[in-house]
């Protein structure tokens, strides 16, 4: 590049910076500075100012002239192209040192997707109680739950017990029911909605003796599972049925000291579950555990009901002492007047 051209571009940068000193959100000045930086060969810096111009412009309804709008379309294309080139550079560089997204660290893979903007960051946001210092997870890594394979091995026996109960459909009640003793906020039409129904073996820490007695193999499969136990609140163990075409809207759970576990028993194709930015299909006999304080939702796009076994367990990162203290804390809370609302799963 000739000295004269470089000097001219530096003058353009200085002029743009004078405008930006008066108004840091001056869109034409941001674009002018980015163009000049690009002309000087500093594409990374140029891209940062192109993106800043796009953010400053917002939805374009702030009185921008036709010329600026045309420039923004050009800027958008430039920023997108530069992002793709940068991602390509990273991909090739990491591949050269052995990175393979199919087998390498899932956490590192997700970090790349977040940096590239392909995924959104979702954090644990418990509605009632936060235990600090626990990992931010969506789906819990399977290798931290060694008991899960034994539960999966019992799938056929558990499904057989479920099928006898499905023959008595009146036993299933809407999962979210109206309570006269509590304030009720209808979660997108879910209160008293039979499209999302449940039959409990344990509910709010209390065994439902008749149903539990009819499901001995289910209870046996969960005998060695570290169920989250807080008297009067948890565990809950239930068969959860989601009707054909039904959807459970995005929501957050109450406490972050436990994981919610799903064992799919009847899962027609077209059933999907999202936790944060990860979407999975239920597959019969393949269990998972997730943090329900991260935003999650479910949908059944099949033409048949989907039914799963749900139960809650302590997060494995909690020590025995911490589990006991959390349980004692909630017992103390519940002795101060009547027990609080059910936690649910």
N, C-alpha and C positions, 0 to 999 in steps of 0.2 A: 504494500500500500504506500502510495506517495505521501510525503510529508504534508503537502498542501491539503490532501483529502483528509488525512488524520487530524490536522489542525482544524479543518472546517467541522468535522464531527465533534471534536472536543468543544468548539464554540457552541454547537447546537446543544450539547449536554449542559454547558454552563447556563445557557438561556433557559432550558427546561427547568433547571434547578432553581433559577430565580422565580419562575412561576410557582414551582412546588413549595418554595419557602413561604409564599403567601397563601397557597392553598394545596395541601398535600394530596388532595383528591382531584386535582385538575387532570381530567382524562386526556385531553390532547397533549399536555406536557408529559405525562407518563408515557404515552405512546411515542412521542418525539425522543425522549431519553432512551427508551428501549430500542428504537430504530437506530439511533446513533451508536449505542453499545454493540448492537449486532453488526453494524458497519465496521466497528473496530475489532470484530472477531470474538467478542466476549458473549457467546450465546447463552451461557448460564445466567449471567447478569441480565441480559436482555429478556430472557424468558421470565425472570422474576418480576420485572417491571411490566411486561405484557400481562401477566396474571394479575398484578396489582391494578392495572388499568381496567381489566375485566371486572374485578371485584368492585372497583370504585364506580363503574358504570351501572352496576346492579342489573335491573331488568330493562334498562334502556328507556324508561319512561320519565326520566328526570329532565326533559327539555333538551336533549342532545340533538344537534343538527344532523342533517342527512350525511354530510361529509364525515362527521365523527362516527356515525353508525356504520358507514361503509368501512372506515378504518378499523372499527372494532371487529367486523366480520373477518377482515384480513388478519388482525391480531389473534383472533380465536383460532384460525387455521394454523398460524405460525406457532402458537403455544402448543397446540395439539401435536403438530409434527415434531416439535422439539422434544416433547414428552415421550413420544414413541421412539425417537432416536436414543434418548437417554435410557429408556427401559431396555432397548435392544443392546445397548452398550453394557448395561448391568448384567443382563441375561448371559451374554457371551462371556463376560469376564468371570462370572460366578460358575458358569458351566466349565470353564477352563480349570477351575480349582476343585471340581467334583460335585458341585451343587446340582441336585436333581429334585425338583419340587415333589415328585412322586414318592420319594423315600427319605429325603432329608428332613431336618427339623420342621415340624408343622408350624411352630411358633415363629421361626425365622421366615418361613414362606408367608405367613400372615403379615409379618412386619413389612415385607416388600409390597404386599397388596395394599396395606394401609398407606404406605409412603407414596404409592402410585395413584392413590385415590380410587382404586377399584373396590375397596371395601371401606365401610364406615366403622369407627371405633365405638363399641358399645361397652359400657361399664356396669358393674354391679350397682344397683340402686334399690336396696331394700326399703320397703315402705314403712317398716316399724323398727327393726333392730339391725345395727351394723356391728359386726365383730371385725376390728381393724387388722390389717396385716395378712389377710388371706389372699391367695392368688386370684387374679382376675381371669376366670375361665368361662367359656361358653359350655362346651361339652367336656366333661372330665376325661382325661386320658385313661384309656381302658387298663393300662398296665398298673395304675394305682388302685384298682379295684379287683383284687385277685378272686374274690368270691363270686364275681359276676358270671363266670363260665359255668359254675354249678347251678345258678339260677336258670341260665339259658338251657342247660341240659335237661331241665325239668319241663320245658315248654309243652311237650305233648300231653303230659299228665295234667298240667295246669289248665291247658285248653279244654281237656275232657271235663274237668270240674266246672269250668266256665259254661260249657255247652248245656249242662244240665240246668244251670241257672238262667240261661238265655231262654229256655223253654217256659220260664215264668216271667214274662216281660214286666209285669206290674211291680216286681221287686226293685226295678231300676227307678231311681228318682232323679229329677234335675240336679245337676252338680251344684249349681248356684241357686239356693232357695231363699225366698223372702223371710226375714226375721223381724218379728214385731218388737223385740227388745234391743234392736240395733238400728242405727241409720243404715239405709240401703242405697247404694249408687248402682244403677243398672249398667253393667258393662256391656254396652252395645247390644242390648236385648237378650242377655244371657240369664237374667233372673227368671227362675221357674220355666226355663226353656228346655223341653225334653230332647232337643237335638243334641245336647251335651248332658249325658246322664251317667249315674254311677251306682254301684252296689258295693258297700263297704264290708270288709272283713274286720278291719280295725278302723275306728273313726275318732279323731281327736284324742288319741291315747287310750281309747277304751275298746276292748274286744267286742265285736258284734257276734255273740256266741253262736247263734243259730247258723249264720252264714259261714263263720270260721270252721265250725264243726263239719259242715258239708264240703269243705275244701282242705282235707288233711294233707294232701300232697303239696298244695300251695304253701301252707304254713310250714311244712317240713322243709321246703326249698329255701324258705326265708329264715330258718332257725339260727343259722350262723352269720346272718347278715347284720352289720352294725347299724340297726335301725335307730333313728333319731328318737330318743325317749325323753319326753317332758310330760309328766302326769297332767292329764286334762287337756293336752294340746296335740301331742304327737306320740307315736307314729300314726299315720294313716296308711292303710293298705286297701286297695279298691280295684275293681274292674271298671274301667272308664270307657264309655261307648260314645262315639261321635257319629251322628247320623249322616247319611248320604247327602252331599252338597253343603254340609254345615261348616262353619268357620268359627274358631275361637279367636277373638280379636287380640291385638298386641297388649301385653300387660306385664307387670312385675310382681314378684313374690314379696313376702313380708320380712324374712330373716335370711341372712347369708351364711349361716353355720351348717346348712344341710345341702344335700343334693337330692333332686327328684329323679327317680329311676323309672324307666319305661321298659316293659317287656311286651313287644307286640305279639298278640295271639291270633287276631283276625285282622289282616292288613291288606285289603285289596290294592292293586296299583292305583296311584293317583292320590295317595295320602302323604302329606308333607308337613314337616315340622321345622320351624325356624327359631333358632336361638341366636340373638345378636345378628351377625352377618353370615352365619352358617345355616344352610338348609339341608335337611336330610329326609329321605323317604323311610317310613316305617317298613321294616322287613320282618316277617314272622320269625321269631326265635332269635333275633339279634337285638340285644338290650343295649341301652345307653343310660348315662346319668348326666344331668346338666344342672347348672345354677339358675334357679328360677327367678333370682333377683336381677338377672339380665333380661332385657325385653325379649319376649318370646310369643309365638302365635302358632296356631295349627289350622289346617284346612283339609277337608275330605272332598276331593274332586271326583271320587269314584261314584258309582251308582249303588254302593253297598255300605252298610255300617262298618266302622272300624272299632275294634275293641282291644284294649291293652290292659296289662296289669301295671298299677302304679304303686310305688312305696317310697318312703323318704329315709335317707341315711345321713349319719354325721359326715361332714367333710373329713377326709382322711388327715388333713393337716392339723386338726384340732387334737390336742393331747387329752388323755383321760381326765386329768384335772380340769381342763377347760370345759369339757363336755359336762362334767358334774356341776361346775360353777354356773354355766349357762342354764342348766335344768333347775338348779336351786334358785337362781335369780327369778325365773319365770314362776316358780312355785311361790316365791315371796310376793311377786306382783299379784298373783291370783288370790292370795290371802287378804290382800288389801281391797276389799269389796269383791264383787263377783268376777269370775273369770272373763278374760277378754274375748274378742271374736275368734272363731276357729281359724287356724292357719290355713288349712286346706293344702292341697298339693297341685 
